[in-house]
Amino acid sequence: MSDITFAPAHQPVAIPIAEVLPWAIFGGLLLMIAIYFVGAEEGATSLISGMYIHEFVHDGRHLLGFPCH
Amino acid sequence: MVGSLLMRGMLIGVLAGLVAFGFARIFGEPQVDLAIAFEEQMAATEAAQAPAGDQPAMEETDEGLPGRGTQAGLGLITGLVVYGAAVGGIFALVFAFAYGRLGAIGARGLSAVLALAAFASVVLVPLLKYPANPPAVSLDETIGARTTLYFVLLVLSVGGMALAFALARRLLAQHGTWNATLIASAAYVAFITVVLIAMPTINEMPAGFSPDVLWNFRISSVGIQIIIWAVIGLGFGVLAERVLGEFRGSARLAGSYR
C-alpha cells in the first residue's frame, strides 16, 4: 500500500488488540449505560422507579431521536 | 495510549454536547414547546368531551418532577453532554481499534471517515424508518414496541457498517482504496435497503398535528446530530494526532513525522 499517493509521510502503527480490548470492554460498557440512561431509562424499561430521569432528560431524548413516551 | 484516546474522545464529546445545546436551545426547543401546547390542547378537548367524574387524571406538575424550565435548560444540557461524552468515548475506542488497520490513512482523516460512517449508521439509517418525534406524536402504550424496533434497527445498522469496514479492508490490497470503499458502501446500502423494507412501519401521527412543527422538529433533531458528529469527527482527529505522534516518536519514527 506504499503507493497510495495521499498517504501521510508515515505509516500509521496499529495499537495491539490486547491493549485496546480491556478499554473497549469496560469503557464501552460504562458509556453504553450512560447512553441508556439518557435514551431509554423509565421509558420502555425502568431500573429506577419513578419518572424523574425520564422527565429530566425529556427534551434531550426527543431531540436526539430516541423513542420517548 | 488507549486510555488517553478515550479521555480525549469523551472531552471532545462534552464540547460537542455543549455546542449542540446552543443549537437545540435556539432551533429545537420552540418546536418542543409547540408540540406540548398541541398535546395539552388535545388533552383539554378530550377532557371537555368526557362525562364529568370520568376525566383522566392530568399528571401536570407532579410532586417534585422537573418542570418545563428544567427540561429545556439543565435537563437538556445534561442529556446532550452525557450523550456527547458517551458517543465520543465509544468513538475513541473504535478509532483506537481502526487506527493503522484501514490502510495508510492518518489520524485526522480516519477520525473524519469514522465520524461520517457513525453518523450514517447511528443517525441517518435509523431516522429513515423511525424518525425523531416531538411530544404528542407517539402513543404511550406503544413505547415498548417502538423502543425495541428502534434499537434492533440501530444494532443492524451499526453491525452492518462494521461488516462493511471489514469487507473494505479485505478488498483494499486487491482493488485499491477507492474501489474497495465503493464496493463495501454498495454492500451496506443493499443490506440496509432490505432491512428497511422488512421492518414494520410505525405511524401514530394524530390528526391535526402541524406538519411545519413536525418538519422543524425533525430537521433540528438532525441538526443536533450533525453538530455532535462533526465536532467529534473533526476535533478528535486533531487531539488523537498529537497522542499518536508522541507514540510514534517513542517508537523511533519521529524522523518521518511531518
Interface residues (C-beta under 8 A of the other chain):
Chain A: M1 S2 I4 A7 P8 A9 H10 Q11 P12 V13 A14 I15 I17 E19 V20 W23 A24 G27 G28 L31 M32 A34 I35 F37 V38 G39 A40 G43 A44 T45 M51 Y52 E55 F56 V57 H58 D59 G60 R61 H62 L63 L64 G65 F66 P67 C68 H69
Chain B: M1 V2 G3 L6 A24 G28 E29 V32 D62 G64 L65 P66 T70 Q71 A72 L74 G75 L76 T78 G79 L80 V82 Y83 A85 A86 V87 G89 I90 L93 A96 F97 Y99 G100 R101 G103 A104 I105 G106 A107 L110 V123 P126 L127 Y130 P131 A132 N133 P134 P135 S138 D140 I143 G144 R146 T147 T148 Y150 F151 L172 A173 T177 F217 S220 S221 I224 Q225 L244 F247 R248 A251 L253 S256 Y257 R258
